[in-house]
Amino acid sequence: MDKVFDFKIQYKIGDDGQQLMVLRFPKELQLQEGKNPDLKILSTGDLVELKTDTYSFSPIFSVSKKLTPNLFMEKYSDKDRQMIGGPWRAKSEGCKYFAYFFLNNDLLYLFETDTLVQLLDVIVLNMPLKNIPNKGWITQGYPIHHKLLDPIGYSSVLSNGESFSFWCNGLETKLNRMENE
């Protein structure tokens, strides 16, 4: 039987990830209120949706025994009501960036939301949705191996000296190089 997730616990994990990002980048990121996109970049007004994962990407520096090479991309936050989730929801809400944070490894993946959704729509075309049971509803999404997303994402362990704009610029540079090849 699949593990049933508790929304309150998952919400707290997401909230913790958002708080950590704002603490790490206090002059650059602002928390958004309510169920809006999670973060706003102060200098540009661009919105960021942040997914926080408690699985570990690597056993190195990990406090978790739960390891995964995947980023879980939620498609429906509620299967029965077909409530769109994850990067697809972020796109519909006008988020420029979708960030995926492996909390236990301090590893952040940053994507341009439009580019991510465009690639995901191709990757998942013939892939079955995975059900994630919650108390009262089922979330659905896709476990996507990081190697499929590496070409369009910017990822690294966070360090104290970097700014969030450093991350955004790194991603833009990578995507521009891809366009010119």
Secondary structure, DSSP 8 states (H G I E B T S, - for coil): ----B-HHHHHHHHHHHHHHHHHHSTTTEEE--TTS-SEEETTT--EEEEEEE-SBS-STT---S-B-SEEEEEEEEETTTTEE-HHHHHHHTT-SEEEEEETTTTEEEEEEHHHHHHHHHHHTTT---EEEEETTEEEEEEEEEHHHHGGG-EEEE--TT--HHHHHHHHHHHHHHHHH-
